[in-house]
């Protein structure tokens, strides 16, 4: 069983790498990813594209006392950031969340459904007016490639809402983003299987 588990993990890692390769192939953003400044596409700050927020304090004791089906995402990055499950939810729909504090500050996750976030987990929701200009899957990938440029490394690593909102994002044509999003969805299905 351990060998089978390792083989499956290796396949999932391979699929994750294929998403990264596809992103590079489709968008040619190497220079932007390295510097955060140069791009052949128009740049928009996250504050223009998205509404930002934070979760609330949810203790381990609260999770133990209120078991349920809705995930609680925290600043941890293992187990997709899931701290536990409770019987209520604060968020519903499609969002991005990110780790605001710790060694993995700036790690971004795509979320869809009913869920909760702790106070050390930031949230981004694309504004209605920009839904025809940017997709969550593209935004997730470009942020995961660039947030490290904006993480404060004084003491405990941090990427607070004020810093996240200032991050500029290149906006390729929506048709390219949709093509990339479709590819990611296919890969996600394979990973789930």
C-alpha positions, -999 to +999 in steps of 0.1 A: +000+000+000+028+024+008+043+018-027+009+025-043+005+057-022+039+069-033+032+061-069-001+080-067+016+110-051+042+110-079+015+110-105-002+139-088+031+158-086+036+151-123+001+165-131+008+196-110+040+201-130+020+199-163-002+228-151+029+249-144+044+240-178+011+248-196+009+282-178+045+291-189+038+278-225+005+298-228+014+331-212+051+337-216+054+356-183+089+346-172+102+382-169+071+394-151+073+365-126+109+373-119+105+411-114+067+417-110+070+448-133+074+440-170+046+423-191+033+426-226-002+425-211-020+453-193-014+453-155-041+457-129-037+457-091-055+431-071-074+459-053-089+468-087-098+432-097-109+417-063-126+423-030-104+412-002-112+399+032-101+377+061-116+348+080-124+349+117-109+333+148-118+296+148-101+276+175-094+239+175-117+236+205-145+253+185-140+228+157-141+199+181-173+213+197-191+220+164-183+191+140-198+192+106-192+190+068-178+225+060-140+229+058-121+254+079-091+267+060-062+282+080-027+295+072-013+260+070-005+246+036-005+209+043-038+190+036-048+219+013-050+242+043-078+223+060-077+227+098-110+208+104-147+208+096-176+225+113-214+227+110-217+262+095-200+283+068-190+319+063-182+318+026-201+304-004-190+304-040-157+308-058-128+325-040-090+325-037-076+322-002-040+328+008-017+321+038-011+355+055+015+344+081+043+319+085+069+301+064+045+296+035+030+332+036+017+340+001+006+305-008-027+308-028-055+283-031-086+282-053-118+274-033-152+267-046-182+259-024-192+265+012-163+270+036-147+289+065-114+307+070-095+315+101-082+350+108-047+341+093-062+333+060-070+361+034-098+359+008-101+373-027-134+374-047-133+387-082-155+418-086-185+413-109-173+440-133-141+420-139-155+384-142-153+387-180-116+398-178-100+374-153-105+338-142-099+323-108-076+295-122-054+320-140-053+344-110-045+315-087-016+304-108-001+339-114-004+348-078+013+316-067+042+325-090+045+362-078+034+366-042+069+357-030+081+391-043+057+408-019+061+387+013+075+407+042+104+387+057+109+408+088+105+383+117+076+360+109+069+360+071+037+379+063+016+388+033-011+410+047-042+423+029-027+457+023+003+442+005-018+417-015-041+445-028-011+463-043+002+433-063+000+440-101-014+412-123-010+410-161-043+404-179-040+382-210-071+378-233-099+361-215-100+334-242-065+323-233-074+323-196-105+302-203-084+277-223-060+275-194-089+271-169-103+242-189-069+225-189-066+229-151-101+214-147-091+184-167-060+180-146-079+184-114-103+156-125-073+133-131-058+142-097-091+134-080-093+100-098 
